């Protein structure tokens, strides 16, 4: 039995029976059969579905956002923005998939060969709770456009979101079974992945879980895309617009209550501007309002689960014991629900817990450095490599610094964000493979060479 809990109150929302082995078999078989027909349809027909999905998303935006907020605590305005981003992404692929999946001709005097993109089949999508609609849609939109089917194993604390996603695709006209939700425990995932009718797997989640799934998929020789943890650096160089950087740093760290892989977590600031940056940053943090995520005046909701809040607090306590300065926050809110005050730690060193570990919640670590070279070295001194931000008054130098940062994406004078037009993913312990953009739609295709010799 799956029991969902409202993190704003700590009280149960609903119970959902787990799918039996017979239910799982039926759903795998349904996806497999549906994909065989779906993959043969022309791209022009497949992308019509994506426009329908975008329309349904907008039609039911209020209901979907309310479910997101109730199940994982996202502030309601951010939940609505998440649903809208899903719709925009579907429309992007509806417009662009034909171009991305079109044959690439490679001609010479003797041949007229082509590179073609065939669907792989049914893809198992193991998704997290922090962006319960977006994480699945950003995979599903390009994957379906490419002719694949999808089995969704969502985080169990967002079971209603998982069910609504299946219903969403059905209402949009998806062939029966092509997109199907599996209400199963994590221990049942290996059996689904091992099924011969499942061709590949994509996972967004922790590095620890990613290693397990990668090992299982590798033993089966099945394609994987893994988007894992992150400890994104936010570099403020000596010539940066400090006021703007500090203002944007608040958004970079505390959106979605800091529960995002691509949230900036380590703020690496040149010592010549550090006092000014910290003052402005803390001023902005103290203006954030913590409280019920259904109240549009509040900007910080609860953390998704009590154990996540407790683990975050333990990281803060260890960092302070190691010598970090607690500037603001640093404790749970004395009320029902899983709230944690927005927290800033100053004078963090690269050896402290807040710099080494991923802090998945509303905690910012400030690391002061003496030079640009040191800033780059500290930024790269992590096992993660998802995103990074560089703030500077010299954009050409910003580009040069960006090229030296070890990450899947570096934003110069901007917030790290996923954009359907651009590939998204990480390196090192943050995973491999790419979602979104032209590269993302081709991840779950067979990139096939068709060599055509001269006719006799």
N, C-alpha and C positions, 0 to 999 in steps of 0.2 A: 504494500500500500504506500502511495506517495501522499504525504501531508504537506501542503504549502502553508507558509507562515507569513503574516504581514509584518515586515521588519519595523514598521512605524509603531506597532503596538506590541509585537511579540506574541500575538494571538493567532491561532490557526485560522486559515481561510477556507480550505476545502480538502477533501480526500479523493484520490484517484486510484482505482485499482490498476495494478501493473498488468501489462499485456502478458498473456500466457504464451507458452512456446508455440501453440497452434496459431495464436493471433500474430506472432512475429513471423512465422512461416507464411501465413497468408499475405502479410504486408510485403515481405520480400518478394514473394512470387508475383504479387500485383505490380510492384515497381518494375520488376524485370520484364514482365510481359508488356507493360505499357511503354517502357523505354524502347523496346524493339520496334514498335510502330512509330514512336515519336522521333527516334533518331533518323528515320527515313524521310521525314517531312522536310521540305525546303526551309531554309533559314527564314525566308520571308513569311512563312506561315507560323513558325515557332515564335517569332518576335511579336506577333499580334497578341499572344498570350501576355507578354510583359506589359504592354499598354493596358490590358485588362486588369492586371494585378495592380498597377499604379492607380487605376480608377477606383478599385475596391479599397485600397489602402486609404485613399483620401475620403471615400464615402464613410468609412468606419473609423476614421482617425481618433475621434474622441473615445470610442470604446476600447480600441487597441491601446491607446495611451493610458487610459484608466487601469487597464489590466497590468501594464508594465509597472506603473506606479505602485499598485497594490502589492504585486508579487516581489519586486526587488527594491522599491523605495526611491526610484528616480523622481526628482522634482517634476511636476506635471508638465511644465513648459518644455523641459528637456525631453520628456517622453513624446510629446507631440512633435517636436523637431526630429526625433529619431524616426517616427513613422513617415514624416515628409521626406526625409533623406532616402528612405527605402523607395518611395515613389519616384523620386528624381533618378535614382540609380536604375530602376526598371526602364524608365523612359530613355535614359542614355544608351542602354544596351539594345533597346528596341530600334533606336536610330543607327547604332554603330556596329551591331553584330554582323550584318551582312558584309561590311567592309573588312572587319577583323577576321572573318572566317572564309573569305573568298580565296579561291585558288591563287597561289603565287607562282607565276610562270618563270621558269629558268631556261632560257633559250640559248642555243648555240647553232653553229652551222649544220650540225648533224642531228640535233634533237630538238624537241619542243616539250621539255619535261615540266612537271608541276609539283608543287608542294601543296598537299591538301590536308584538311583538318577534320578527322572523323571522331565522333563521340566515343568515349571509353565504355559507357554503360551506366550502371547504377552506382552512385557515390554515397557513401555513408558520411553524414555531416554530424560531428560531435561538437556541440555548441555551448557557450558559457551563458551565464545569467546576466552579465553586466550591460549588454546591449541586446536584449532577447529577440527583437525583431531584426535589427540591422545586421547582426552577425550572420544570421541565416540568409537574409535577402541578398547580401553582398556576395555570397557564394552561389545561391540558387539562381539569381537572374542570369549571370553569364553561363552557368552550367547548363541550365535548361535551354538557353539560346543555342548552345553548342550541341544540343541533342541528347543530353544525359537525363537520367532520373535521379531522385534524391530521397534518401531515408534520413530523417531527422531524429537524432538522439540528443535531446536538449537537457540542460541542467534541470534536475527534478524540482528545484525550488521555483521554477517558472513553468510549471506544467500547463497552466491555462494558456500562457503565451504559445506554447508548443502546439496545443490543440487548435488555437485560433489561427495559427499559421497554416496548418493543413486545411482548415475550413476556408481560409482566404484564397488559397490556390484553387480549391474546388469551386468556389463561387466565381472565380475569374475564368473558369472554363478549362482548367487543367484536366487532361485525360485521367480517368479513374485510376488511382494507384500510383501515378507518376511521382507525386510528392506525398510522402506518408510519414507520419510521426510514430516513433516507437517509445512507448512508456515502459522503460526497462531500467534496471539498476546498472551501475557501472560494471559490475562483475559479469554482466551478460553481453557486453560490447564485443569481447573477443570472439564469441560464437557467431555474432552477426558478421563481423569482419572476415571470419574464416569461410563464410558461405561463398561458394563459387560464383554465385550470381551477383555478388558485390565486387565491383571492379577496382574501387579506389576509396580513399578516405581523406577527409579534411577535418582538421581539429583546430579550434581556438581555445586556449586554456593555459594551464600552468606548464612550466617546463618539465616538472616531474611527470605529469600525466602524458605530456607529449612524448617523452622518452619511452614510456610503456607502449603507447599506441604505435610509435615508429618501429619499435622492435617487433611487435606483432605483425605489422604490415610488411616489414622487410622480410620476415620469415616466409611470408606468402607471396613475395614479389609483387606487391600491389603499390600503386602510386600513392604518394602522400603529399599533402600540403599542410604545414604546421605553422600556426601563428601563436607564439607562446609569450612568455613573460617579458617584461621590460623594466629598465631603470633609466629612463630617458634623461639625458643631460640638457640643461638650458643654460647656454653660455652667454654671459653678459660681458662683452669686451670693453676695454677702457674708453673707446670712442662711441659707445652705444648711446642712444636716446634713453636715458635711464628712466625717465617718467613713463614713457611708453612701454618699455620692457617690464617695469614693475607692474603696470596695469595689466598687461597681457599675461604676466606670470601668474596672477591670481586665477585667471580663466584656465591657463594651461595646467594648473595643478588641481583645482578644486571643482571643475566640471564633473558631473556624475558622481559627486561626493568623493572625487579622487580615485574612483574605482574603474580605472581604464589602463590597459597595457601601454597606451601611448600618452598617458599623462606625463608631463614633465615632473620628475621626482628629485633630481639633483640639480640645484641651482648653483652653477659654477661662476663666480663673480670676481672680476678683477678687483684687487684690493683698493685701488684708487677710487673706485665708485661704490664699493661695497656698503659703506655706512648709509649712503644716500639710498641705494637700492633697497636695503633691508628696511629702512624707515618707511619708505613708500609702500613696499610690499606688505609689511605688517599692517600698515594703515588700511590697505585694501582688504586684507584678510579679516580684520576686525569689523569690517562693514558687512561681511557675509552674515546671513541670517539662517540659523539652524532651527529646524522644526518640521512640522508635518509636510510631507511632499505634495499634498493636495492643496496647500495654501500657496498661491502664486507669489506671495511676498517673501517666501522662504527660498533660499538658494542652496542650502545644504540639507539633504535628507538623511535618513538613517543608513547605516551600512547594511548590506544585504542579509548578513547572518550574525548572530551573537558571537560565534567562535572567530569570525573574521575580525570583529571589533576587538576582541580580547587579544588576538595575535598581534594586531597593529599596536595596541597599547604596550604590549610586552616589548616590541621593537623600539618604541619611544623610550621606555624606561631603561633598556639596555644602552641606548645611545647616550642618554643623559649620564648614566653611570660611567660611560667611557669618556665623558668630557664635553659632550655637546651642551650648548646653552639653550634651555627651553625659554623661548621668547613669548609665546602665547599658546593657549590651548593645553594639550597634553593630558586630557582626561575625558572620560565618558560623561555624557549628560545625565544628571540625576532625574530620570523620568522613565516612563515605559518606552519600549522600543530600543533599537540598537544605534543610538546616536553617539557620535564622537566629535568633539569640538575641533574646528580647523586649527591645525597645529603647525608652528614654525620652529625648527631647530636651527640655531646659528652655530658657527664655529665647528662645524662637522668636518672631520678629516676623512680621507679615502679609506681608512682602516676601520671606521665605525660601522655599526650595524645599519644605520640609516643610509649609508653610502654603498654598502656591499649588497644588502638584500633588497628585493623589491618590496616597497611599502605600498600596499594596495588599499589606499584609503586617504583621508584628508590630512596628510602629513608632508611638509616640505622640508628638505634638508639643504642648508646653505653652506657651500664650501668656498672659502676665500682663497684666491690664487694670486701669484705675484706677476704673472706674465701670460701672454697668449699661448706660448709654448706649454706652459704648465697647465693651462686650461684644456688644451687639446689632450695632453697626456692623462689628465684626470678624467676627462670625458670618456676616453678609450679604456680606462682602467676598470673594466666591468666585464662580467661574463655575458652580459646582454648586448644586443645590437638592433633594437627595433627602430626608434626614431630619435631625433635630436633637433634642437633649435639653436641658432646662432644669432645674437643681436649685436649689430655693429653699425657705425656710421659710414663705413666704406664697403659697399656691396660687392665690389670686385674682390676685396680681401675676404669678405664673407664667403664668397664662392670658393676661394682657395682653402679656407678653413674647412668648409663643408666637405670638400674632396678628401680631407684628411681624417674626418670623423668616421668611425667604424659603425655604420648603421644602415638600415634599409632605406631610410628617408631622412633627409636633413632639410629643415626649413630655415631660410635666412630672413630675419625680421618678420617672422610669422609663426603661428601656432602649428604644431604638428597635428595633422588631421588626415583622415582617409578621404579620398576624392575618387569618384568612379572613373575619372579620366586618367588617373595615374596608378601605376602598379604599387601594391602595398604588401609589405612583409619584412622579415628581419634576417639577421645573420647571427652567428655564434649561438648562444643558448636561447635566442629569441625565435629560432625556427628556420624554415626554408620553404621555398616556393613563393609564388606571388598570387595575390588576389587583385581584382579590379584592373581597369585599363585593358589594353590589347593583350598584354602578357597573361593577365588573369583569366581571360576567356579561353585561352589556349592551354591552360594547365591541365584540364581534364579532357584533352583531345589526343588522339593518335596523330602526331605530325608525320604524315606519310609522304614518302617520295614516290612519284609516279613517273618513271623514265619512259619516254616515247621516242623510239627510234624511227628512222625514215621508212615509209611504206615501200615495199618492193614492187 
